[in-house]
Amino acid sequence: MPRKAFLKHLIGRLSEMSGFIASALFAIQAGWISVAVVFRYILKNPIACTEELTRFLLVWGVMLGMALTLKEGRHIRVTTFFDKFSPKTQVFIDFIIDILAIIVLVVFVTQGYKLAYFSKNIGEISQGGLEYPIWWSQIALAIGGGLFILQYFIKSFEDLFKIIKKDYRSIPVKEH
């Protein structure tokens, strides 16, 4: 397997695994919320750490799910003007957006890591009943963002190769 294909396969598998973990975290979150509702409204005995745990699971689920969402082309897009351009222009715009996204994500990952590192060094803990080290949820920004960057590299190279090969067929243009 050529190096480019191997890297694309490896990053794709990482995105799929992180997406699987994200799905599991969302399922656990839904189950926990269901249990908490039963305890709060039926048993009249609320569970103290419900909000804290669901927030933790949500942060990790979203951060780990971003790369798979990009890989599958399922991120939300506003295409009001984009669809009006020719397929060639759409590929160029996609490539520029890819590069801008990578730049923003590098800042996001760097700042997420700095935040987690700072919180770890000062021993910051969550304010709820779980009292876990807060950096456990903050490091999700760096890890999820890093996976997102890897997937964006794949997408940007695919868009660049479309430009080089003048292959604009894969961008559908909706007829109005």
N, CA, C and O of each residue as an XYZ file, in Angstrom:
704
protein
N       0.853     -1.174      0.000
C       0.000      0.000      0.000
C       0.897      1.235      0.000
O       1.761      1.375      0.865
N       0.693      2.132     -0.969
C       1.504      3.355     -0.996
C       1.314      4.176      0.272
O       0.298      4.068      0.958
N       2.319      5.001      0.565
C       2.314      5.774      1.809
C       1.071      6.658      1.919
O       0.451      6.726      2.980
N       0.700      7.340      0.819
C      -0.464      8.228      0.844
C      -1.728      7.437      1.171
O      -2.544      7.870      1.985
N      -1.887      6.285      0.541
C      -3.069      5.450      0.795
C      -3.048      4.913      2.226
O      -4.090      4.822      2.875
N      -1.857      4.556      2.714
C      -1.746      4.047      4.077
C      -2.131      5.115      5.091
O      -2.869      4.840      6.038
N      -1.630      6.341      4.895
C      -1.960      7.435      5.820
C      -3.453      7.749      5.780
O      -4.075      7.967      6.820
N      -4.025      7.772      4.580
C      -5.462      8.025      4.462
C      -6.248      6.929      5.177
O      -7.225      7.210      5.871
N      -5.818      5.684      5.003
C      -6.476      4.555      5.668
C      -6.323      4.666      7.191
O      -7.294      4.487      7.926
N      -5.126      4.956      7.654
C      -4.859      5.056      9.092
C      -5.675      6.181      9.730
O      -6.301      5.983     10.772
N      -5.666      7.348      9.110
C      -6.424      8.479      9.653
C      -7.914      8.181      9.587
O      -8.661      8.533     10.501
N      -8.346      7.538      8.516
C      -9.754      7.146      8.408
C     -10.161      6.193      9.522
O     -11.235      6.327     10.109
N      -9.297      5.238      9.804
C      -9.582      4.281     10.895
C      -9.601      4.984     12.258
O     -10.447      4.686     13.101
N      -8.672      5.911     12.469
C      -8.676      6.684     13.720
C      -9.981      7.464     13.859
O     -10.569      7.517     14.939
N     -10.426      8.063     12.764
C     -11.686      8.809     12.789
C     -12.860      7.887     13.082
O     -13.763      8.246     13.838
N     -12.849      6.707     12.488
C     -13.931      5.743     12.729
C     -13.936      5.253     14.172
O     -14.996      5.130     14.786
N     -12.754      4.974     14.711
C     -12.678      4.526     16.102
C     -13.132      5.633     17.053
O     -13.864      5.373     18.008
N     -12.696      6.865     16.791
C     -13.115      7.961     17.663
C     -14.611      8.196     17.527
O     -15.272      8.550     18.503
N     -15.151      8.005     16.334
C     -16.598      8.120     16.143
C     -17.360      7.044     16.891
O     -18.430      7.303     17.443
N     -16.815      5.841     16.911
C     -17.431      4.747     17.657
C     -17.435      5.061     19.155
O     -18.439      4.857     19.838
N     -16.318      5.552     19.646
C     -16.239      5.922     21.072
C     -17.223      7.052     21.369
O     -17.900      7.035     22.396
N     -17.301      8.035     20.467
C     -18.251      9.143     20.657
C     -19.682      8.618     20.725
O     -20.465      9.051     21.571
N     -20.026      7.687     19.837
C     -21.376      7.113     19.860
C     -21.647      6.403     21.177
O     -22.733      6.518     21.745
N     -20.647      5.664     21.657
C     -20.808      4.967     22.939
C     -20.997      5.974     24.079
O     -21.816      5.762     24.973
N     -20.235      7.064     24.040
C     -20.376      8.089     25.084
C     -21.760      8.732     25.045
O     -22.349      8.997     26.093
N     -22.281      8.985     23.846
C     -23.631      9.554     23.737
C     -24.686      8.573     24.237
O     -25.668      8.978     24.860
N     -24.487      7.284     23.965
C     -25.426      6.270     24.462
C     -25.391      6.199     25.991
O     -26.433      6.114     26.642
N     -24.194      6.235     26.548
C     -24.059      6.243     28.014
C     -24.721      7.494     28.586
O     -25.408      7.433     29.606
N     -24.510      8.617     27.925
C     -25.107      9.869     28.384
C     -26.634      9.770     28.378
O     -27.282     10.174     29.343
N     -27.206      9.240     27.307
C     -28.666      9.100     27.224
C     -29.181      8.154     28.312
O     -30.205      8.419     28.942
N     -28.467      7.056     28.523
C     -28.859      6.117     29.578
C     -28.786      6.751     30.956
O     -29.680      6.570     31.782
N     -27.713      7.499     31.199
C     -27.538      8.146     32.501
C     -28.629      9.174     32.748
O     -29.176      9.258     33.848
N     -28.943      9.957     31.721
C     -30.004     10.957     31.869
C     -31.340     10.273     32.147
O     -32.129     10.759     32.958
N     -31.595      9.155     31.483
C     -32.844      8.412     31.731
C     -32.917      7.925     33.171
O     -33.955      8.043     33.822
N     -31.822      7.382     33.658
C     -31.773      6.923     35.052
C     -31.977      8.113     35.998
O     -32.693      8.010     36.994
N     -31.339      9.241     35.674
C     -31.453     10.424     36.535
C     -32.886     10.950     36.574
O     -33.348     11.415     37.616
N     -33.589     10.878     35.447
C     -34.991     11.325     35.408
C     -35.847     10.435     36.303
O     -36.691     10.925     37.053
N     -35.624      9.126     36.220
C     -36.372      8.200     37.073
C     -36.098      8.505     38.544
O     -37.028      8.575     39.348
N     -34.844      8.684     38.893
C     -34.497      8.965     40.286
C     -35.092     10.285     40.754
O     -35.589     10.381     41.876
N     -35.042     11.308     39.895
C     -35.517     12.632     40.304
C     -37.039     12.687     40.413
O     -37.565     13.176     41.413
N     -37.757     12.190     39.398
C     -39.197     12.421     39.341
C     -40.051     11.257     39.854
O     -41.181     11.471     40.293
N     -39.532     10.050     39.805
C     -40.317      8.910     40.284
C     -39.916      8.531     41.706
O     -40.769      8.335     42.571
N     -38.619      8.431     41.934
C     -38.138      8.043     43.264
C     -37.931      9.244     44.188
O     -37.672      9.079     45.380
N     -38.048     10.452     43.632
C     -37.890     11.699     44.407
C     -36.547     11.767     45.140
O     -36.453     12.287     46.252
N     -35.514     11.228     44.488
C     -34.180     11.193     45.069
C     -33.162     11.521     43.957
O     -32.552     10.611     43.396
N     -32.976     12.809     43.637
C     -32.107     13.164     42.506
C     -30.651     12.752     42.721
O     -30.137     12.742     43.840
N     -30.018     12.417     41.612
C     -28.594     12.060     41.632
C     -27.798     13.360     41.486
O     -28.009     14.120     40.541
N     -26.907     13.601     42.402
C     -26.222     14.895     42.490
C     -25.322     15.207     41.296
O     -25.236     16.367     40.892
N     -24.670     14.241     40.736
C     -23.638     14.520     39.729
C     -24.128     14.367     38.289
O     -23.310     14.278     37.374
N     -25.428     14.336     38.070
C     -25.967     14.097     36.730
C     -25.506     15.145     35.726
O     -24.998     14.798     34.659
N     -25.674     16.403     36.050
C     -25.304     17.464     35.111
C     -23.809     17.428     34.799
O     -23.396     17.592     33.651
N     -23.025     17.216     35.821
C     -21.578     17.192     35.652
C     -21.136     16.039     34.749
O     -20.315     16.224     33.851
N     -21.679     14.872     34.992
C     -21.314     13.710     34.184
C     -21.793     13.856     32.754
O     -21.048     13.545     31.824
N     -23.019     14.322     32.552
C     -23.523     14.472     31.184
C     -22.730     15.536     30.420
O     -22.497     15.384     29.221
N     -22.319     16.589     31.086
C     -21.494     17.612     30.431
C     -20.144     17.023     30.020
O     -19.666     17.276     28.914
N     -19.538     16.250     30.897
C     -18.254     15.596     30.607
C     -18.394     14.675     29.394
O     -17.568     14.714     28.482
N     -19.444     13.847     29.386
C     -19.662     12.918     28.271
C     -19.964     13.664     26.975
O     -19.533     13.247     25.901
N     -20.699     14.759     27.075
C     -21.016     15.554     25.895
C     -19.768     16.157     25.270
O     -19.588     16.089     24.054
N     -18.907     16.746     26.092
C     -17.677     17.352     25.574
C     -16.834     16.304     24.856
O     -16.390     16.530     23.730
N     -16.610     15.164     25.497
C     -15.802     14.127     24.871
C     -16.474     13.564     23.617
O     -15.806     13.320     22.612
N     -17.775     13.359     23.673
C     -18.487     12.824     22.509
C     -18.398     13.740     21.309
O     -18.130     13.289     20.196
N     -18.622     15.024     21.527
C     -18.556     15.990     20.420
C     -17.134     16.068     19.864
O     -16.935     16.017     18.650
N     -16.163     16.189     20.740
C     -14.781     16.333     20.282
C     -14.298     15.093     19.520
O     -13.591     15.214     18.519
N     -14.680     13.906     19.994
C     -14.243     12.693     19.312
C     -15.042     12.415     18.034
O     -14.568     11.704     17.148
N     -16.234     12.968     17.941
C     -17.064     12.712     16.765
C     -16.802     13.624     15.586
O     -17.253     13.336     14.478
N     -16.080     14.721     15.795
C     -15.874     15.703     14.725
C     -15.148     15.130     13.515
O     -15.544     15.397     12.381
N     -14.108     14.357     13.727
C     -13.309     13.846     12.612
C     -14.122     12.897     11.733
O     -14.048     12.967     10.506
N     -14.891     12.018     12.353
C     -15.715     11.091     11.564
C     -16.781     11.854     10.786
O     -17.084     11.514      9.642
N     -17.341     12.871     11.400
C     -18.354     13.677     10.722
C     -17.761     14.326      9.474
O     -18.422     14.383      8.437
N     -16.533     14.811      9.560
C     -15.871     15.388      8.393
C     -15.570     14.303      7.363
O     -15.796     14.503      6.169
N     -15.070     13.173      7.806
C     -14.734     12.083      6.887
C     -15.948     11.666      6.063
O     -15.833     11.376      4.872
N     -17.103     11.638      6.703
C     -18.321     11.212      6.018
C     -19.037     12.368      5.310
O     -20.091     12.165      4.706
N     -18.473     13.571      5.381
C     -19.066     14.719      4.711
C     -20.390     15.150      5.317
O     -21.283     15.598      4.599
N     -20.526     15.022      6.620
C     -21.792     15.304      7.289
C     -21.788     16.560      8.154
O     -22.726     16.785      8.918
N     -20.744     17.380      8.042
C     -20.759     18.635      8.783
C     -21.786     19.573      8.156
O     -22.014     19.539      6.947
N     -22.384     20.388      8.966
C     -23.389     21.332      8.497
C     -22.713     22.355      7.582
O     -21.652     22.893      7.901
N     -23.346     22.606      6.450
C     -22.849     23.593      5.496
C     -23.974     24.528      5.110
O     -25.118     24.104      4.947
N     -23.654     25.772      4.968
C     -24.606     26.720      4.412
C     -24.231     26.857      2.939
O     -23.180     27.405      2.608
N     -25.084     26.363      2.072
C     -24.752     26.292      0.646
C     -25.554     27.270     -0.207
O     -25.636     27.106     -1.424
N     -26.136     28.267      0.410
C     -26.971     29.220     -0.313
C     -26.233     29.814     -1.511
O     -26.778     29.878     -2.613
N     -25.000     30.246     -1.292
C     -24.220     30.833     -2.384
C     -23.300     29.807     -3.031
O     -23.033     29.882     -4.231
N     -22.821     28.866     -2.260
C     -21.860     27.870     -2.743
C     -22.402     27.113     -3.947
O     -21.671     26.885     -4.911
N     -23.666     26.723     -3.908
C     -24.266     25.945     -4.995
C     -24.388     26.741     -6.292
O     -24.565     26.155     -7.360
N     -24.299     28.034     -6.215
C     -24.431     28.881     -7.404
C     -23.127     28.957     -8.208
O     -23.132     29.396     -9.358
N     -22.017     28.531     -7.606
C     -20.731     28.548     -8.298
C     -20.578     27.303     -9.172
O     -21.266     26.300     -8.985
N     -19.671     27.397    -10.114
C     -19.365     26.241    -10.967
C     -18.654     25.180    -10.132
O     -18.082     25.500     -9.090
N     -18.681     23.923    -10.575
C     -17.961     22.868     -9.825
C     -16.483     23.195     -9.633
O     -15.920     22.884     -8.584
N     -15.850     23.812    -10.618
C     -14.435     24.178    -10.508
C     -14.229     25.181     -9.372
O     -13.319     25.016     -8.559
N     -15.052     26.199     -9.313
C     -14.946     27.209     -8.256
C     -15.255     26.586     -6.890
O     -14.639     26.947     -5.887
N     -16.200     25.661     -6.856
C     -16.542     24.994     -5.598
C     -15.340     24.247     -5.029
O     -15.106     24.277     -3.821
N     -14.576     23.575     -5.895
C     -13.392     22.849     -5.420
C     -12.364     23.829     -4.866
O     -11.766     23.567     -3.822
N     -12.149     24.953     -5.548
C     -11.214     25.964     -5.046
C     -11.677     26.522     -3.700
O     -10.875     26.665     -2.777
N     -12.949     26.831     -3.588
C     -13.483     27.349     -2.322
C     -13.325     26.315     -1.220
O     -12.927     26.649     -0.104
N     -13.637     25.061     -1.528
C     -13.468     23.987     -0.537
C     -12.023     23.904     -0.058
O     -11.772     23.750      1.137
N     -11.075     24.006     -0.982
C      -9.667     23.917     -0.618
C      -9.264     25.083      0.292
O      -8.564     24.882      1.284
N      -9.697     26.281     -0.038
C      -9.381     27.448      0.789
C      -9.993     27.293      2.182
O      -9.354     27.612      3.185
N     -11.227     26.804      2.239
C     -11.885     26.574      3.532
C     -11.138     25.507      4.333
O     -11.006     25.620      5.551
N     -10.652     24.473      3.650
C      -9.866     23.432      4.331
C      -8.637     24.030      5.004
O      -8.359     23.740      6.168
N      -7.903     24.864      4.275
C      -6.679     25.463      4.813
C      -7.011     26.383      5.988
O      -6.333     26.350      7.015
N      -8.052     27.200      5.837
C      -8.462     28.078      6.938
C      -8.890     27.267      8.160
O      -8.573     27.632      9.292
N      -9.608     26.169      7.931
C     -10.042     25.316      9.046
C      -8.843     24.724      9.773
O      -8.834     24.665     11.002
N      -7.837     24.288      9.031
C      -6.640     23.728      9.656
C      -5.950     24.786     10.519
O      -5.515     24.494     11.633
N      -5.852     26.005     10.009
C      -5.215     27.084     10.772
C      -5.986     27.348     12.068
O      -5.391     27.447     13.142
N      -7.303     27.461     11.960
C      -8.127     27.697     13.155
C      -7.991     26.529     14.131
O      -7.891     26.738     15.340
N      -7.986     25.309     13.612
C      -7.898     24.134     14.477
C      -6.537     24.022     15.168
O      -6.458     23.548     16.301
N      -5.485     24.446     14.506
C      -4.167     24.435     15.157
C      -4.196     25.354     16.380
O      -3.677     25.000     17.439
N      -4.801     26.527     16.231
C      -4.941     27.443     17.376
C      -5.821     26.794     18.446
O      -5.496     26.844     19.633
N      -6.931     26.187     18.030
C      -7.865     25.524     18.943
C      -7.166     24.427     19.747
O      -7.314     24.352     20.967
N      -6.408     23.583     19.059
C      -5.705     22.481     19.735
C      -4.643     23.029     20.679
O      -4.516     22.565     21.812
N      -3.887     24.005     20.218
C      -2.834     24.597     21.049
C      -3.416     25.208     22.321
O      -2.911     24.974     23.419
N      -4.468     25.982     22.165
C      -5.088     26.616     23.326
C      -5.768     25.589     24.238
O      -5.738     25.727     25.461
N      -6.379     24.562     23.642
C      -6.988     23.499     24.443
C      -5.951     22.767     25.278
O      -6.185     22.451     26.444
N      -4.792     22.500     24.662
C      -3.716     21.839     25.397
C      -3.191     22.737     26.520
O      -2.980     22.278     27.642
N      -2.982     24.026     26.208
C      -2.489     24.958     27.234
C      -3.465     25.054     28.405
O      -3.051     25.085     29.564
N      -4.746     25.100     28.100
C      -5.764     25.172     29.148
C      -5.720     23.930     30.033
O      -5.733     24.035     31.259
N      -5.668     22.753     29.408
C      -5.621     21.507     30.178
C      -4.340     21.425     31.008
O      -4.367     21.011     32.167
N      -3.232     21.819     30.413
C      -1.946     21.794     31.112
C      -1.975     22.722     32.327
O      -1.516     22.357     33.410
N      -2.517     23.921     32.134
C      -2.629     24.879     33.232
C      -3.512     24.319     34.351
O      -3.145     24.372     35.525
N      -4.677     23.784     33.979
C      -5.601     23.238     34.979
C      -4.986     22.075     35.736
O      -5.207     21.920     36.937
N      -4.211     21.257     35.031
C      -3.546     20.122     35.682
C      -2.508     20.630     36.681
O      -2.406     20.124     37.798
N      -1.748     21.628     36.269
C      -0.683     22.158     37.146
C      -1.220     22.813     38.409
O      -0.587     22.722     39.461
N      -2.365     23.468     38.330
C      -2.895     24.123     39.531
C      -3.834     23.201     40.314
O      -4.324     23.566     41.383
N      -4.077     22.007     39.773
C      -4.905     21.040     40.491
C      -6.386     21.375     40.495
O      -7.100     21.028     41.436
N      -6.852     22.045     39.455
C      -8.261     22.443     39.388
C      -9.161     21.209     39.282
O      -8.889     20.298     38.499
N     -10.227     21.189     40.072
C     -11.175     20.079     40.033
C     -12.564     20.617     39.702
O     -12.843     21.805     39.860
N     -13.421     19.719     39.241
C     -14.780     20.128     38.888
C     -15.546     20.539     40.142
O     -15.216     20.121     41.253
N     -16.562     21.353     39.949
C     -17.300     21.914     41.080
C     -18.442     21.025     41.562
O     -19.017     21.280     42.620
N     -18.772     19.997     40.809
C     -19.901     19.145     41.183
C     -19.514     18.033     42.136
O     -18.455     18.059     42.763
N     -20.404     17.055     42.226
C     -20.218     15.951     43.155
C     -19.097     15.000     42.784
O     -18.553     14.315     43.650
N     -18.744     14.948     41.509
C     -17.689     14.009     41.089
C     -16.296     14.492     41.480
O     -15.420     13.684     41.789
N     -16.092     15.800     41.467
C     -14.809     16.400     41.811
C     -13.633     15.742     41.083
O     -12.629     15.379     41.697
N     -13.779     15.598     39.770
C     -12.690     15.037     38.962
C     -11.768     16.171     38.503
O     -12.190     17.326     38.447
N     -10.527     15.850     38.178
C      -9.625     16.892     37.657
C     -10.212     17.472     36.361
O     -10.516     16.728     35.429
N     -10.364     18.763     36.307
C     -11.040     19.419     35.195
C     -10.278     19.247     33.877
O     -10.871     19.336     32.802
N      -8.983     19.006     33.959
C      -8.209     18.836     32.734
C      -8.644     17.593     31.968
O      -8.391     17.491     30.768
N      -9.293     16.646     32.643
C      -9.781     15.453     31.940
C     -10.766     15.824     30.838
O     -10.762     15.203     29.775
N     -11.594     16.806     31.071
C     -12.519     17.230     30.013
C     -11.862     18.244     29.079
O     -12.194     18.281     27.894
N     -10.960     19.049     29.569
C     -10.312     20.055     28.720
C      -9.378     19.439     27.689
O      -9.226     19.978     26.592
N      -8.754     18.325     28.026
C      -7.830     17.691     27.077
C      -8.581     17.122     25.866
O      -7.980     16.844     24.828
N      -9.890     16.954     26.010
C     -10.702     16.503     24.871
C     -10.627     17.498     23.721
O     -10.716     17.105     22.558
N     -10.464     18.786     24.031
C     -10.339     19.800     22.982
C      -9.108     19.542     22.126
O      -9.174     19.612     20.899
N      -7.994     19.245     22.766
C      -6.751     18.998     22.035
C      -6.792     17.671     21.283
O      -6.360     17.595     20.133
N      -7.305     16.635     21.920
C      -7.333     15.313     21.275
C      -8.319     15.299     20.109
O      -7.974     14.886     19.002
N      -9.532     15.747     20.361
C     -10.531     15.781     19.288
C     -10.134     16.719     18.169
O     -10.307     16.398     16.993
N      -9.595     17.893     18.531
C      -9.129     18.835     17.517
C      -7.981     18.274     16.695
O      -7.901     18.508     15.490
N      -7.086     17.527     17.349
C      -5.979     16.889     16.623
C      -6.474     15.874     15.605
O      -5.979     15.824     14.479
N      -7.448     15.068     16.000
C      -8.038     14.106     15.059
C      -8.736     14.833     13.911
O      -8.678     14.400     12.760
N      -9.391     15.936     14.238
C     -10.078     16.753     13.237
C      -9.067     17.318     12.227
O      -9.324     17.321     11.023
N      -7.917     17.795     12.726
C      -6.870     18.315     11.843
C      -6.384     17.226     10.895
O      -6.241     17.464      9.696
N      -6.131     16.034     11.426
C      -5.669     14.935     10.568
C      -6.664     14.662      9.452
O      -6.273     14.477      8.299
N      -7.948     14.637      9.787
C      -8.964     14.369      8.772
C      -9.040     15.528      7.778
O      -9.286     15.312      6.591
N      -8.829     16.755      8.256
C      -8.817     17.907      7.349
C      -7.619     17.861      6.404
O      -7.724     18.302      5.259
N      -6.478     17.332      6.863
C      -5.334     17.169      5.964
C      -5.713     16.250      4.805
O      -5.406     16.541      3.649
N      -6.374     15.150      5.116
C      -6.804     14.227      4.064
C      -7.734     14.937      3.091
O      -7.558     14.844      1.877
N      -8.719     15.641      3.623
C      -9.678     16.346      2.769
C      -8.990     17.410      1.924
O      -9.287     17.545      0.736
N      -8.072     18.170      2.524
C      -7.406     19.232      1.761
C      -6.539     18.650      0.649
O      -6.479     19.218     -0.442
N      -5.865     17.526      0.906
C      -5.079     16.894     -0.155
C      -5.982     16.351     -1.264
O      -5.636     16.438     -2.443
N      -7.123     15.799     -0.897
C      -8.062     15.331     -1.914
C      -8.548     16.498     -2.765
O      -8.630     16.382     -3.988
N      -8.873     17.623     -2.128
C      -9.310     18.798     -2.882
C      -8.177     19.350     -3.745
O      -8.415     19.768     -4.878
N      -6.951     19.358     -3.226
C      -5.805     19.830     -4.004
C      -5.589     18.943     -5.235
O      -5.326     19.445     -6.328
N      -5.700     17.620     -5.051
C      -5.525     16.720     -6.195
C      -6.635     16.895     -7.225
O      -6.392     16.719     -8.419
N      -7.836     17.236     -6.794
C      -8.915     17.530     -7.740
C      -8.552     18.753     -8.574
O      -8.800     18.788     -9.779
N      -7.962     19.756     -7.924
C      -7.563     20.971     -8.634
C      -6.453     20.659     -9.628
O      -6.500     21.088    -10.781
N      -5.454     19.909     -9.171
C      -4.319     19.574    -10.036
C      -4.774     18.740    -11.235
O      -4.360     18.992    -12.367
N      -5.624     17.751    -10.980
C      -6.092     16.854    -12.051
C      -7.263     17.443    -12.842
O      -7.724     16.846    -13.815
N      -7.735     18.605    -12.423
C      -8.894     19.256    -13.047
C     -10.103     18.332    -13.052
O     -10.836     18.230    -14.037
N     -10.288     17.658    -11.912
C     -11.407     16.728    -11.730
C     -12.444     17.414    -10.849
O     -12.309     17.455     -9.626
N     -13.466     17.946    -11.479
C     -14.474     18.697    -10.745
C     -15.819     17.972    -10.709
O     -16.816     18.535    -10.256
N     -15.849     16.739    -11.179
C     -17.110     16.000    -11.270
C     -17.691     15.604     -9.930
O     -18.903     15.424     -9.816
N     -16.856     15.463     -8.909
C     -17.341     14.933     -7.638
C     -18.083     15.968     -6.794
O     -18.599     15.636     -5.727
N     -18.143     17.210     -7.256
C     -18.895     18.237     -6.535
C     -20.257     18.369     -7.220
O     -20.348     18.896     -8.328
N     -21.314     17.888     -6.558
C     -22.623     17.990     -7.196
C     -23.135     19.431     -7.236
O     -22.953     20.188     -6.283
N     -23.758     19.791     -8.313
C     -24.368     21.103     -8.451
C     -25.868     20.895     -8.526
O     -26.367     20.212     -9.420
N     -26.579     21.484     -7.587
C     -28.031     21.333     -7.558
C     -28.664     22.237     -8.603
O     -28.265     23.388     -8.779
N     -29.652     21.697     -9.284
C     -30.392     22.515    -10.230
C     -31.572     23.126     -9.519
O     -32.262     22.458     -8.749
N     -31.803     24.401     -9.780
C     -32.912     25.089     -9.114
C     -34.036     25.321    -10.066
O     -35.060     25.889     -9.686
